[in-house]
Amino acid sequence: MRREVKTTVSSKGPVQHVPRRWPSVRWDWLVVLFSLAVLCRMVTDGDWDLFRRAGYMEEFYDAQAQSLLAGRIDVVPEAIDREAFLRNGKYYGYFGPTPALARMPLNLILPGMYGRWSRFSMWLGSAVILASLMLLFRRLEELLPLRGRLWGLLSGTLTVAVALGSTNIFLAVESKVYQEAIMWGSSLALAHAVCLFCFLLDPKGKWLALACAAAFLSFFARVSSGAGTLLALLIVDLALLIPAGRFREYWGVPTLVSKRRVVAVLTATLVVSSVLWAGLNYWKYGIWFTSQPLHLTINSDPGRLLRTKGDAASLLNIPLTLPTYFWLPNVEFKQPFPWAWLNPGDRTLGRRYPYAHFDGIEPVSSLPFTVPALFVAALAGSGLCFLRLRRPRLRVFRAPLCGAFAGIFLVLTWGYISYRYLQDALPWLTLGSAIAVAHIPLADRRWMRHALTGLLLAGTAYGVWVNLAFAVVQKRVYAFHM
């Protein structure tokens, strides 16, 4: 039916009344709101109280903020408990201070909220991940001709996969200090990758400032995730410093008018981050280049020092961790509810890999068997950026992808194995998957578009199921409360 347009006559001539058009709905934003609601339900154990009094090991960053305001870095023993490092009678945590920085003004303004921020912090970290993903979608729409219902379906599906079908939902069910550190390390690493991509696509000062700030804060939330962000900045910095046009073009770095200023900002971020990290270690432990000196742990265990050979970080751990995180299924489908369970870790790994610095293992599975849609799509997206030389517009993703993947590499060198550590892979999984999914609507054949969309939907449904199942089991069976 055709819409009728009414015309009236006034003293100034005919006036045409056009029917009111309501603004179009961005369905991906509705998916974001739904995902945040589900995450809030999981973070709060169903009571919807994001500001409940801190439980066991959920008060560390409040204590850290209080210490920093007093010019100290140590915390009270109750705030760190069994995760403490003891030196000269003082208790320290190996966690970086980023989440504590936000609590410093908050606890000054609202002293009654001391110890009530951990749940909200976990939920907010997931919100940062989703906001970064939405910004990435908008920039992809500018870079590629992405419109229509298919793209809306694909972007909404990928949003659910990242928020609810990955380690993000598994991590969010607990707000202990080590989960909070991982959450902010990964969320800020993704924000950095997206902002760096925006800068390379549209070199404005605001994107450079946001990319550098996110990299700095990510590094001081969790070293593994943050080291990857610094690597990405280093690649761009070298591309601007080295007088080789091909090298700069390979990394998608544009010709800049204010090249010296950009180089100065990048170099300053790298130098300041490195110096402050070493200085922070020396302040706490009297040692420059380690974040976790195991010999200073509270009630230091001689057996643990023997297993790890004094340091849990080593390249010799890679033959042990690589198949665990990237190949072995370790998922068992059985009764009772929720029907998907992580198998207990193999504690004989230390004997099977005598040269590794093996520290311990928790129930864990690999990326292909827990986030298949994200894993395969991230591989495809990375391949599109690095292997398809006929796509020069994708070169801007190369440095952010390298930085995002570098965080996973550092996890592979660590001798303690845990499913929550795979959250460090989320920036790479998200960025690579978004690139691959954005190319589905561009496929020439209709059957191919439909087949790839179906695979994404099926893989996302599986990922949501198993990760929600793991989260429920973790909360009810494995998590400890005191």
C-alpha positions, -999 to 999 in steps of 0.1 A, spaced: 0 0 0 12 35 -8 13 61 20 -8 91 15 8 124 18 -16 151 30 -13 186 15 -29 217 31 -30 252 18 -19 282 39 -15 318 32 21 311 22 12 284 -2 8 246 -1 24 227 29 32 191 25 29 168 56 54 140 55 46 109 77 69 107 108 97 82 104 110 65 135 148 61 138 160 27 128 169 3 156 204 -9 160 198 -45 169 234 -51 180 229 -26 208 199 -45 220 221 -76 220 246 -57 241 220 -47 266 208 -83 268 243 -96 273 250 -71 300 218 -81 318 229 -118 317 264 -109 329 249 -88 357 228 -118 367 259 -141 367 282 -116 385 258 -110 413 247 -146 419 211 -136 410 206 -109 436 213 -81 412 234 -63 438 266 -50 421 278 -34 453 276 -62 479 302 -63 506 334 -79 494 339 -116 501 371 -136 503 399 -121 483 377 -94 468 390 -65 489 426 -64 476 423 -34 453 405 -13 479 434 -20 503 458 -13 475 442 21 468 443 30 505 480 21 507 488 41 476 471 72 490 493 67 521 524 65 499 528 27 504 524 -4 482 519 -31 508 485 -42 520 470 -57 552 473 -95 554 435 -100 553 433 -84 518 458 -108 501 458 -139 523 474 -169 506 484 -150 475 507 -128 495 544 -122 489 562 -114 522 592 -92 525 605 -74 556 573 -82 574 551 -65 548 525 -82 526 525 -75 488 504 -87 459 518 -95 425 487 -78 408 492 -46 390 476 -14 404 453 -5 375 420 -14 392 432 2 424 437 35 406 400 39 400 392 31 436 415 58 449 391 87 441 360 66 446 369 56 482 379 92 490 345 105 478 324 75 490 343 61 520 313 39 529 317 20 497 351 6 507 352 -31 498 321 -29 476 335 -24 441 347 -58 430 314 -71 415 308 -38 397 344 -38 385 339 -72 369 307 -62 352 322 -29 340 352 -48 325 327 -68 304 310 -36 294 343 -22 282 348 -53 260 314 -49 244 318 -11 239 351 -19 221 334 -44 200 307 -19 190 333 6 180 351 -20 160 319 -28 141 313 9 133 348 12 119 345 -20 99 313 -6 84 333 24 72 361 3 59 339 -23 41 304 -20 25 286 -36 54 248 -30 55 216 -50 56 200 -77 78 227 -102 73 253 -80 88 230 -72 117 225 -109 124 262 -116 121 273 -87 144 247 -96 170 258 -133 169 294 -123 174 285 -101 203 268 -130 221 298 -152 213 322 -128 228 302 -118 259 284 -151 268 301 -178 247 337 -174 258 358 -174 289 344 -140 297 312 -155 312 334 -181 330 356 -154 345 327 -131 355 311 -155 380 338 -147 405 352 -113 415 383 -124 434 414 -103 428 430 -127 403 398 -128 382 396 -90 383 432 -86 372 426 -108 342 393 -91 333 408 -56 332 440 -68 314 420 -84 286 393 -57 283 419 -29 282 440 -49 257 410 -52 234 402 -14 238 438 -7 229 437 -29 198 405 -12 185 418 23 193 451 16 176 432 3 145 411 35 145 443 55 146 459 37 117 427 41 98 421 77 108 453 92 124 438 116 149 454 125 182 425 112 203 428 76 190 466 77 196 461 89 232 434 63 239 455 35 224 486 45 245 465 50 277 448 16 273 481 -1 267 497 14 298 467 5 320 464 -30 305 501 -37 312 497 -26 349 465 -47 352 481 -80 339 515 -83 324 507 -109 298 478 -90 281 496 -57 286 529 -68 271 511 -76 239 497 -40 237 532 -27 241 544 -49 213 518 -35 190 529 1 199 565 -9 193 557 -22 158 540 11 149 569 30 164 595 11 145 575 15 112 577 52 117 613 53 127 628 29 101 632 47 67 618 19 47 585 25 28 577 -11 23 581 -19 60 557 9 69 532 -1 42 533 -38 53 521 -27 88 495 -4 74 510 27 90 499 58 71 521 88 62 517 113 90 521 150 90 531 151 127 554 121 126 578 133 153 550 139 178 535 104 172 569 88 176 575 108 208 542 96 223 547 60 214 583 59 226 574 77 258 546 51 265 570 22 260 598 37 281 576 49 309 557 15 311 590 -5 312 607 18 338 576 19 361 572 -18 359 608 -25 370 605 2 396 573 -12 410 589 -47 413 619 -32 431 596 -13 454 578 -44 464 605 -72 463 639 -55 460 642 -72 425 639 -54 392 627 -79 366 601 -102 381 565 -98 391 563 -131 411 594 -141 430 582 -175 443 607 -176 470 590 -147 487 555 -163 488 539 -166 522 548 -200 537 571 -206 508 568 -243 497 601 -260 490 583 -286 468 568 -258 447 602 -242 443 616 -275 433 589 -282 407 592 -247 392 630 -246 395 625 -213 413 606 -196 385 572 -206 370 579 -187 338 600 -204 312 600 -212 274 604 -248 284 568 -248 295 555 -243 259 556 -281 249 533 -286 280 509 -257 277 506 -254 239 486 -287 234 466 -281 266 454 -247 255 452 -253 217 444 -289 211 433 -313 239 395 -314 244 392 -322 281 355 -316 279 331 -344 291 294 -345 283 276 -364 310 248 -362 335 239 -343 357 231 -307 348 246 -287 332 258 -317 311 292 -302 300 321 -305 324 358 -296 323 379 -327 331 403 -323 360 438 -314 349 465 -340 345 487 -336 375 513 -360 362 524 -334 336 554 -325 358 567 -361 355 560 -363 318 577 -330 311 607 -331 335 624 -301 320 593 -278 323 588 -255 352 554 -271 360 536 -254 389 501 -269 389 469 -274 369 432 -267 373 403 -281 352 410 -267 317 401 -273 281 414 -259 248 401 -231 225 389 -253 196 367 -273 220 352 -245 240 350 -215 217 351 -231 182 333 -203 164 356 -176 177 387 -197 173 381 -207 137 369 -172 128 400 -156 145 423 -179 125 404 -169 93 405 -132 101 442 -133 108 448 -152 76 429 -126 56 451 -98 71 485 -116 67 481 -139 38 458 -122 13 481 -96 -1 454 -84 -25 436 -68 5 458 -38 13 430 -22 34 434 -49 60 470 -41 67 459 -17 94 449 -48 115 483 -64 115 500 -46 144 469 -48 166 465 -85 158 502 -92 166 498 -74 200 466 -93 208 482 -126 200 514 -119 220 494 -120 252 486 -156 246 522 -164 240 532 -152 275 505 -174 290 521 -204 273 553 -198 291 537 -199 326 538 -232 344 504 -229 361 476 -240 338 440 -227 343 410 -222 320 406 -186 332 440 -177 317 425 -182 282 408 -148 288 441 -134 276 432 -148 242 399 -129 240 414 -97 224 428 -118 195 397 -139 193 374 -108 191 395 -88 167 402 -117 143 366 -130 144 352 -95 137 374 -93 106 364 -127 93 327 -122 101 327 -89 83 337 -106 51 308 -131 51 283 -106 36 309 -99 9 310 -135 -3 300 -138 -40 278 -169 -37 246 -169 -17 250 -205 -5 284 -196 9 270 -167 29 242 -189 43 265 -218 51 291 -196 69 263 -178 88 248 -212 99 282 -224 111 287 -192 131 252 -196 147 259 -232 156 294 -226 169 281 -197 190 252 -217 205 277 -244 215 301 -219 230 274 -203 250 262 -236 263 295 -250 274 309 -218 289 277 -212 309 280 -248 320 316 -243 331 307 -211 349 279 -228 368 302 -257 378 330 -233 388 307 -213 410 290 -243 427 318 -269 428 353 -255 424 352 -219 438 360 -215 474 345 -190 498 357 -181 532 
